[in-house]
Amino acid sequence: MSALIEARQLDVAVGGHTVCRALDFSLAAGERLAILGRNGAGKSTLLSVLAGLRAADAGEVRLGGDSYAALGPRAAAKRRGWLAQRHSDAFASTVLETALTGRHPHLGRWDWESKADAEIARGALAAVGLAGLEARDVQTLSGGERQRLAIATLLTQAPPLYLLDEPLAHLDLNHQIAVLDLFAAAARDCHAGVVMVLHEPALAWRYCDRALLIHGDGRSELGPVREMLTAERLSALYQHPLRAIEADGMVGFIPR
Ligand SMILES: Nc1ncnc2c1ncn2[C@@H]1O[C@H](COP(=O)(O)OP(=O)(O)OP(=O)(O)O)[C@@H](O)[C@H]1O
């Protein structure tokens, strides 16, 4: 069976700066991969290449064995969902209408969303703690509520592969864990693949199988979280000394 996503010999650069060179990886159903690196290292740029929204400088990205060019936008939207780092709401729209946009790839050109689509969207809103806000104007939401709405919209889309750019942005600790638990359940119960840009190595350690470290100068390292997320490697990655502390089978990284 083809991987959910596969990058082959990928070169990515932005603004004259190399993000990665000859990067190879593939993600199987049910796997979770964290992308970590300093601000400006190119994590969002790489994720947008993986999402088919930006061309690579060399190499290719395939979703289930097919290129983005062969799939086209609608078929690609059924195979991967992308959580952007920023959400713009140019027009007034309700929370439910926004979540329902996640169903669009599943509808025919002239179809309206059905009752079943609305149930899926309501379920996703409830899963992120937004039940009761369905009729609210999206422009009145707090930063954390808007982020959870974007996640609910993606859960409504229900792709087999989630590409998440900083899914924990704006979220308090309680909602960070709740959102990571939701994607863990999607991986475990629905065999979804998850690639997420994270700034918290301890949560990557706890919620991901593998980590991709982007050093910002073209170098990258990929491997199981227990090999990649060590104090030594993370101190080099963030260019700041860190100490690892283990408790109850979990690890934390303390800046020195
Ligand atoms: N169009 C552009 N022209 C020039 N430089 C750009 C352009 N787009 C992005 N960059 C630069 O490329 C670098 C990588 O940006 P990117 O958003 O991918 O970083 P990131 O690792 O996701 O950072 P952060 O952790 O801050 O979100 C940054 O230094 C950014 O300023």
PDBQT file of the ligand as one rigid body, heavy atoms in Angstrom, charges set to zero:
ROOT
HETATM    1  N1  LIG A 301       8.315  35.426   0.472  1.00  0.00    +0.000 N 
HETATM    2  C1  LIG A 301       9.384  35.447   1.245  1.00  0.00    +0.000 A 
HETATM    3  N2  LIG A 301      10.459  36.212   0.917  1.00  0.00    +0.000 NA
HETATM    4  C2  LIG A 301      11.564  36.221   1.704  1.00  0.00    +0.000 A 
HETATM    5  N3  LIG A 301      11.691  35.505   2.822  1.00  0.00    +0.000 NA
HETATM    6  C3  LIG A 301      10.643  34.746   3.188  1.00  0.00    +0.000 A 
HETATM    7  C4  LIG A 301       9.444  34.676   2.422  1.00  0.00    +0.000 A 
HETATM    8  N4  LIG A 301       8.593  33.824   3.043  1.00  0.00    +0.000 NA
HETATM    9  C5  LIG A 301       9.232  33.397   4.156  1.00  0.00    +0.000 A 
HETATM   10  N5  LIG A 301      10.457  33.944   4.254  1.00  0.00    +0.000 N 
HETATM   11  C6  LIG A 301      11.453  33.707   5.308  1.00  0.00    +0.000 C 
HETATM   12  O1  LIG A 301      11.785  32.320   5.255  1.00  0.00    +0.000 OA
HETATM   13  C7  LIG A 301      12.085  31.863   6.572  1.00  0.00    +0.000 C 
HETATM   14  C8  LIG A 301      11.260  30.617   6.867  1.00  0.00    +0.000 C 
HETATM   15  O2  LIG A 301       9.908  30.997   7.111  1.00  0.00    +0.000 OA
HETATM   16  P1  LIG A 301       8.882  29.967   7.754  1.00  0.00    +0.000 P 
HETATM   17  O3  LIG A 301       7.615  30.694   7.980  1.00  0.00    +0.000 OA
HETATM   18  O4  LIG A 301       8.842  28.748   6.922  1.00  0.00    +0.000 OA
HETATM   19  O5  LIG A 301       9.616  29.641   9.142  1.00  0.00    +0.000 OA
HETATM   20  P2  LIG A 301       9.131  28.798  10.398  1.00  0.00    +0.000 P 
HETATM   21  O6  LIG A 301      10.215  27.819  10.727  1.00  0.00    +0.000 OA
HETATM   22  O7  LIG A 301       7.788  28.239  10.166  1.00  0.00    +0.000 OA
HETATM   23  O8  LIG A 301       9.103  29.926  11.523  1.00  0.00    +0.000 OA
HETATM   24  P3  LIG A 301       8.180  30.177  12.834  1.00  0.00    +0.000 P 
HETATM   25  O9  LIG A 301       8.623  29.174  13.880  1.00  0.00    +0.000 OA
HETATM   26  O10 LIG A 301       8.581  31.576  13.229  1.00  0.00    +0.000 OA
HETATM   27  O11 LIG A 301       6.741  30.051  12.424  1.00  0.00    +0.000 OA
HETATM   28  C9  LIG A 301      11.837  33.036   7.511  1.00  0.00    +0.000 C 
HETATM   29  O12 LIG A 301      13.070  33.641   7.805  1.00  0.00    +0.000 OA
HETATM   30  C10 LIG A 301      10.952  33.960   6.692  1.00  0.00    +0.000 C 
HETATM   31  O13 LIG A 301      11.147  35.310   7.083  1.00  0.00    +0.000 OA
ENDROOT
TORSDOF 0
